[in-house]
Amino acid sequence: MPLTKEKKATIFANFAGAETNTGSIEGQIALITERMAQISAHLQQNKKDFSTHRGLMQLVGRRRRLLNYLQKHNLQGYRSLIEKLGIRK
């Protein structure tokens, strides 16, 4: 199930500062993380859905590249974002 407009708006409002700031790195990472959570839940029930698994792996790579960019250019923002999302230890 795709994300609704309202859900996307709240994600960008929480992480990007404004819901119209859809180009911010923090908002994009938060959106990808939400999509990954939905796909992971789908794959728990449908273990043989290999095309969805491939899509999940592509999202993991995209999020990793965005996180690397954020870490290089804004270390404090990177640290606060991973703490908010709970994606690192």
N, C-alpha and C positions, 0 to 999 in steps of 0.2 A: 504494500500500500504506500503510495507516494506521500510525501509530507504536504500538509495543507498550507495555504497561504498564511493563515494565522500562526501556525507553528513556526514557520520560517521567520515571520516577523518577530515573534517573541525571541527566537534564537539570536537574530541579529540585534535586537534591542538589548539583550543581556550581554552579549559578547562584543559587539561592534560599536556600541554606544548609541546608535540610532538604527531604527528598522529600515531606513532607506540607504544605509551605508553597506550595501551588499558586496562591495569589492574589498572590504577589509579582510586581512589575512586571518585575524582571530575569528571573525564570523564565518568565514569559509571553512576553517578547521572545525568549528563547533557544528556546522551543518553536516559536514562529512562524517563526523563522529556519531551524530544522531542517525544518519542513514546506515552507518555500519552496524549500529545496535539493532536496527530493524531487520537488516539482512541477516545478522547472526541469529536472531530469534527465528527467522524463516528457515534457516539452514538447520536449526536444532530439530525441526519437525520434518524437513525434507532433506535427508542426508545425501541423496543421490542427485541432487540438483547441481550439476557441475558447472553449468553456465552461470548460475548465480554466484557460485563459489569463485569463479574467475572474476566476475564483477567486483566481488568483495576484495579480492587481492589487488585489483586495480585501484580501488578506493584507499586501501592501506598504503599503497605506494604514493598516491597523490597526497594523502595527508602527511606522510613522512617527508616528502619534498617541501611541502608548505611549512612544516615544523622546522626543518633545517634552515629554510630561508628566514623564518622568524627568529630562530636562535642566533643566526649570524647578525641580523640587523637590529634586534630589540630583545636583549637577553632578559630584562626584567619582565617584559610582556610575555615572553615565552614561559618563564617560570610561573607567572600568575595564571596563565592559561592552562598549563598542564595541571596545576593545582585545582583550578575550578572544574576541569573536566575529569580529573582523576584518572589520567591515562598513563602516568608514570609513577614510580615509587619514590 
